[in-house]
Amino acid sequence: MPSKESWSGRKTNRATVHKSKQEGRQQDLLIAALGMKLGSQKSSVTIWQPLKLFAYSQLTSLVRRATLKENEQIPKYEKVHNFKVHTFRGPHWCEYCANFMWGLIAQGVKCADCGLNVHKQCSKMVPNDCKPDLKHVKKVYSCDLTTLVKARTTKRPMVVDMCIREIEARGLNSEGLYRVSGFSDLIEDVKMAFDRDGEKADISVNMYEDINIITGALKLYFRDLPIPLITYDAYPKFIESAKIMDPDEQLETLRYLMAHLKRVTLHEKENLMNAENLGIVFGPTLMRSPELDAMAALNDIRYQRLVVELLIKNEDILF
């Protein structure tokens, strides 16, 4: 017959096993609650993953808060974040407040340009310090000009530089330059090449012999900008400046484009494109009225032409 000590030892072992199983179940529940998958790895290894994510988010938040304090002395920021509602897989913490992002779907917002993850309510407090990353900026056309330039750390979009170099190398004497349209399918092909290959896109004469395809691709780039080169905020000022014959200067890209168009007019005898003709072509391309009233927008077309014409003629003074 077993001794009292033997029974006592067995009870202790059972209690230990039960406690171990209970702790194991609690650990599994914690892992499941944090959205981690249970696999063949040991729980002690698996549970470290969400803890690492938490530690990383805390560190990121501390760095961001320190940066914010430094930036309080700086009056302006570089770029507004492009936040979109996002569903995160697995555990995520807000990179602004460092708190957990609860929920199964649409737990917060993610910047489409730099990848910053924050609560929706925190997004209203994040400063305009977006640093676009090429991992997130997937295309060239239809991409905000500032986003593209900052993601690629260039002064101007590569589309503008590459197209203008090609046009000036072999197209300045082409009759009706910018007025004559190129084949739309090939223009779309150039667009896809830039979206796919970036600065490695081949737009040489070997690929596109007709220079009107390149001019068409450049005009399409400006038309596809989410915010026009002459921005909505600046639009009424430029329209007024055309009315009082006193244009104002704008962006570096605008300066570069106007200098190019001025060089186009120097070959007017061959290409038949003076400042007025270029104004007709580029007015609606570079400027879009913020007003939804069709009649108001229609009435502005004449002044859009005048704005671009004046910018071309006075390029050396204004810029």
C-alpha positions as CSV (number, residue, x, y, z in Angstrom):
1,M,0.0,0.0,0.0
2,P,1.5,3.4,-1.0
3,S,2.7,5.6,1.8
4,K,1.3,9.0,2.6
5,E,4.5,10.6,1.3
6,S,4.0,8.8,-2.1
7,W,0.4,10.1,-2.4
8,S,1.5,13.6,-1.4
9,G,4.2,13.5,-4.1
10,R,1.7,12.4,-6.8
11,K,-0.7,15.2,-5.9
12,T,2.1,17.7,-6.1
13,N,3.1,16.4,-9.5
14,R,-0.6,16.5,-10.7
15,A,-0.9,20.1,-9.4
16,T,2.3,21.1,-11.2
17,V,1.2,19.6,-14.5
18,H,-2.2,21.2,-14.2
19,K,-0.6,24.6,-13.5
20,S,1.7,24.2,-16.4
21,K,-1.2,23.3,-18.8
22,Q,-3.2,26.3,-17.5
23,E,-0.2,28.7,-18.1
24,G,0.2,27.1,-21.5
25,R,-3.4,27.8,-22.4
26,Q,-3.1,31.4,-21.1
27,Q,0.0,31.9,-23.2
28,D,-1.8,30.4,-26.3
29,L,-4.8,32.8,-25.7
30,L,-2.4,35.7,-25.4
31,I,-0.7,34.8,-28.7
32,A,-4.1,34.3,-30.4
33,A,-5.3,37.6,-29.1
34,L,-2.2,39.3,-30.5
35,G,-3.0,37.8,-33.9
36,M,0.0,35.4,-34.0
37,K,-0.2,32.0,-35.7
38,L,0.5,28.9,-33.6
39,G,3.0,26.6,-35.3
40,S,5.6,24.1,-34.5
41,Q,7.8,26.7,-32.8
42,K,8.0,26.9,-29.1
43,S,5.6,29.4,-27.5
44,S,8.4,31.2,-25.7
45,V,9.9,32.0,-29.1
46,T,6.6,32.8,-30.8
47,I,5.4,35.2,-28.2
48,W,8.5,37.3,-28.6
49,Q,7.4,38.4,-32.1
50,P,4.5,40.7,-31.0
51,L,6.6,41.9,-28.1
52,K,9.3,42.9,-30.6
53,L,6.8,44.7,-32.7
54,F,5.5,46.5,-29.6
55,A,9.1,47.5,-28.6
56,Y,9.8,48.7,-32.1
57,S,6.6,50.8,-32.2
58,Q,7.5,52.3,-28.8
59,L,10.9,53.3,-30.1
60,T,9.5,54.7,-33.3
61,S,7.0,56.8,-31.3
62,L,9.8,58.1,-29.0
63,V,11.9,59.1,-32.0
64,R,8.9,60.8,-33.7
65,R,8.0,62.7,-30.5
66,A,11.6,63.9,-30.2
67,T,11.5,65.0,-33.8
68,L,8.2,66.8,-33.3
69,K,9.7,68.8,-30.4
70,E,12.6,69.8,-32.6
71,N,10.3,70.7,-35.4
72,E,8.2,73.0,-33.2
73,Q,10.9,75.7,-33.9
74,I,10.5,75.2,-37.7
75,P,7.6,77.2,-39.2
76,K,6.9,75.0,-42.2
77,Y,7.0,71.4,-43.2
78,E,7.9,69.6,-46.4
79,K,4.8,67.6,-47.4
80,V,1.4,66.6,-46.2
81,H,0.9,62.9,-45.5
82,N,-1.4,61.0,-47.9
83,F,-3.3,58.9,-45.3
84,K,-5.7,56.1,-46.4
85,V,-7.8,53.9,-44.3
86,H,-6.0,50.6,-43.8
87,T,-6.6,47.1,-42.5
88,F,-3.5,45.8,-40.7
89,R,-2.6,42.1,-40.4
90,G,-1.4,41.1,-37.0
91,P,-0.7,43.4,-34.1
92,H,0.1,47.0,-34.8
93,W,0.8,50.0,-32.7
94,C,0.3,53.7,-33.6
95,E,3.6,55.3,-34.6
96,Y,2.4,58.6,-33.2
97,C,1.0,57.8,-29.8
98,A,2.4,54.3,-29.4
99,N,-0.9,52.8,-28.3
100,F,-2.3,49.6,-29.7
101,M,-4.5,49.7,-32.8
102,W,-7.6,47.8,-31.9
103,G,-10.0,46.1,-34.2
104,L,-10.2,43.4,-36.9
105,I,-10.5,45.7,-39.9
106,A,-9.8,49.4,-40.7
107,Q,-7.8,49.8,-37.4
108,G,-6.1,53.0,-38.6
109,V,-4.6,54.9,-41.5
110,K,-1.5,54.4,-43.5
111,C,0.4,57.0,-45.5
112,A,0.4,55.9,-49.1
113,D,3.7,57.8,-49.8
114,C,5.9,57.0,-46.8
115,G,4.1,54.1,-45.0
116,L,3.5,55.8,-41.6
117,N,0.9,53.9,-39.6
118,V,-1.3,55.9,-37.1
119,H,-4.7,56.0,-35.5
120,K,-7.3,57.9,-37.6
121,Q,-7.6,60.5,-34.8
122,C,-3.8,60.8,-34.5
123,S,-3.5,61.5,-38.2
124,K,-5.0,65.0,-37.6
125,M,-2.1,65.8,-35.2
126,V,0.8,64.4,-37.3
127,P,2.8,67.3,-38.9
128,N,3.3,67.7,-42.6
129,D,6.7,65.9,-42.5
130,C,6.1,63.1,-45.0
131,K,9.2,61.6,-46.5
132,P,8.0,59.7,-49.6
133,D,9.7,56.3,-50.2
134,L,10.0,54.6,-53.5
135,K,8.8,51.4,-51.8
136,H,5.4,53.0,-51.6
137,V,5.4,55.4,-54.6
138,K,4.7,52.9,-57.4
139,K,4.1,55.1,-60.4
140,V,5.2,58.3,-62.1
141,Y,2.1,59.5,-64.0
142,S,-0.9,60.6,-61.8
143,C,1.5,60.9,-58.9
144,D,1.6,64.2,-57.0
145,L,4.6,66.2,-58.3
146,T,6.0,66.9,-54.8
147,T,5.7,63.2,-53.8
148,L,7.6,62.1,-56.9
149,V,10.4,64.7,-56.6
150,K,11.0,63.9,-52.9
151,A,10.8,60.2,-53.4
152,R,13.5,60.3,-56.1
153,T,15.4,63.2,-54.5
154,T,15.5,65.3,-57.8
155,K,14.8,68.9,-58.5
156,R,12.1,68.1,-61.1
157,P,10.2,64.9,-62.2
158,M,12.4,62.8,-64.5
159,V,9.6,62.8,-67.1
160,V,10.0,66.6,-67.5
161,D,13.8,66.5,-67.8
162,M,13.9,63.5,-70.1
163,C,11.2,64.6,-72.5
164,I,12.5,68.1,-72.7
165,R,16.1,66.9,-73.4
166,E,14.7,64.6,-76.2
167,I,12.6,67.4,-77.7
168,E,15.4,69.9,-77.7
169,A,17.8,67.4,-79.1
170,R,15.8,66.6,-82.2
171,G,12.4,68.4,-82.3
172,L,12.8,72.2,-82.1
173,N,12.4,72.6,-85.8
174,S,9.4,70.3,-86.1
175,E,6.4,72.1,-87.6
176,G,3.5,72.5,-85.1
177,L,5.6,71.3,-82.2
178,Y,3.2,70.6,-79.2
179,R,0.2,71.6,-81.4
180,V,0.4,68.4,-83.6
181,S,-0.8,65.3,-81.7
182,G,1.1,62.1,-81.7
183,F,-0.4,58.6,-81.9
184,S,-2.4,58.1,-78.7
185,D,-1.4,54.4,-78.3
186,L,2.3,55.2,-78.5
187,I,1.9,58.1,-76.0
188,E,0.2,55.6,-73.6
189,D,3.2,53.3,-74.3
190,V,5.6,56.1,-73.2
191,K,3.5,56.6,-70.0
192,M,3.7,52.9,-69.1
193,A,7.4,52.9,-69.8
194,F,8.0,55.7,-67.3
195,D,5.6,54.1,-64.7
196,R,7.5,50.8,-65.1
197,D,11.1,51.8,-65.7
198,G,11.4,55.3,-64.3
199,E,14.5,57.1,-65.4
200,K,15.6,54.0,-67.4
201,A,12.6,54.4,-69.8
202,D,13.8,54.5,-73.4
203,I,12.3,57.4,-75.3
204,S,15.0,57.7,-77.9
205,V,14.5,58.2,-81.6
206,N,15.1,54.4,-82.0
207,M,11.9,53.7,-80.0
208,Y,9.8,56.7,-81.0
209,E,10.8,58.4,-84.2
210,D,7.9,60.8,-84.2
211,I,8.7,63.7,-81.8
212,N,5.0,64.4,-81.3
213,I,4.8,61.2,-79.3
214,I,7.3,62.7,-76.8
215,T,5.5,66.1,-76.7
216,G,2.2,64.3,-76.2
217,A,3.7,62.2,-73.3
218,L,4.9,65.4,-71.6
219,K,1.5,67.2,-72.0
220,L,-0.2,64.0,-70.7
221,Y,2.1,64.1,-67.6
222,F,1.0,67.6,-66.7
223,R,-2.7,66.8,-67.4
224,D,-2.5,63.7,-65.2
225,L,-1.1,65.6,-62.2
226,P,-3.6,65.4,-59.2
227,I,-2.7,69.0,-58.4
228,P,-2.0,71.1,-61.5
229,L,1.5,72.6,-61.9
230,I,-0.1,76.0,-61.4
231,T,-1.9,74.9,-58.3
232,Y,-5.6,75.5,-57.4
233,D,-4.5,78.0,-54.7
234,A,-2.4,80.0,-57.2
235,Y,-5.0,79.7,-60.0
236,P,-7.1,82.8,-59.2
237,K,-3.9,84.9,-58.7
238,F,-2.6,83.9,-62.1
239,I,-5.9,84.6,-63.8
240,E,-6.0,88.0,-62.2
241,S,-2.3,88.6,-63.2
242,A,-3.3,87.9,-66.8
243,K,-6.0,90.4,-66.6
244,I,-3.7,93.1,-65.2
245,M,-0.7,92.0,-67.3
246,D,1.5,91.3,-64.3
247,P,2.4,87.6,-64.1
248,D,4.0,86.0,-61.0
249,E,6.7,83.4,-60.6
250,Q,6.0,79.8,-59.5
251,L,7.7,76.5,-59.1
252,E,11.2,75.3,-60.2
253,T,9.5,72.9,-62.6
254,L,7.4,75.7,-64.1
255,R,10.6,77.8,-64.5
256,Y,12.3,74.9,-66.3
257,L,9.3,74.3,-68.6
258,M,9.0,78.0,-69.5
259,A,12.7,78.2,-70.3
260,H,12.2,75.3,-72.7
261,L,9.1,76.8,-74.3
262,K,11.0,80.0,-74.8
263,R,13.6,78.1,-76.7
264,V,10.9,76.5,-78.8
265,T,9.7,80.0,-79.8
266,L,13.3,80.8,-81.0
267,H,12.7,78.3,-83.8
268,E,9.3,79.8,-84.7
269,K,10.2,80.1,-88.5
270,E,10.6,76.4,-88.7
271,N,8.1,75.0,-86.2
272,L,5.5,77.8,-86.5
273,M,5.0,77.8,-82.8
274,N,5.1,81.3,-81.2
275,A,4.3,82.1,-77.6
276,E,0.6,82.7,-78.4
277,N,0.3,79.2,-80.0
278,L,2.1,77.5,-77.2
279,G,-0.2,79.4,-74.7
280,I,-3.3,77.9,-76.5
281,V,-1.8,74.4,-76.2
282,F,-0.4,74.6,-72.6
283,G,-3.0,76.9,-71.0
284,P,-5.6,74.1,-70.3
285,T,-2.8,71.6,-69.7
286,L,-1.0,73.5,-66.9
287,M,-4.1,75.2,-65.4
288,R,-7.4,73.8,-64.2
289,S,-10.1,75.9,-62.6
290,P,-11.0,74.9,-59.0
291,E,-14.6,76.0,-59.9
292,L,-17.1,73.4,-60.9
293,D,-19.1,75.9,-62.9
294,A,-18.6,75.0,-66.6
295,M,-19.3,78.5,-67.8
296,A,-16.8,80.1,-65.4
297,A,-14.2,77.6,-66.5
298,L,-15.0,78.3,-70.1
299,N,-14.6,82.0,-69.7
300,D,-11.2,81.5,-68.1
301,I,-9.7,79.7,-71.1
302,R,-8.7,83.0,-72.8
303,Y,-6.9,84.1,-69.6
304,Q,-5.2,80.7,-69.3
305,R,-3.7,81.2,-72.7
306,L,-2.6,84.7,-71.7
307,V,-1.0,83.4,-68.5
308,V,1.2,80.9,-70.3
309,E,1.9,83.3,-73.1
310,L,3.1,85.9,-70.7
311,L,5.2,83.4,-68.8
312,I,6.9,82.3,-71.9
313,K,7.6,85.8,-73.2
314,N,8.9,87.1,-69.8
315,E,10.7,83.9,-68.8
316,D,14.1,85.6,-68.5
317,I,12.6,88.4,-66.2
318,L,10.2,86.3,-64.0
319,F,12.6,83.4,-63.3
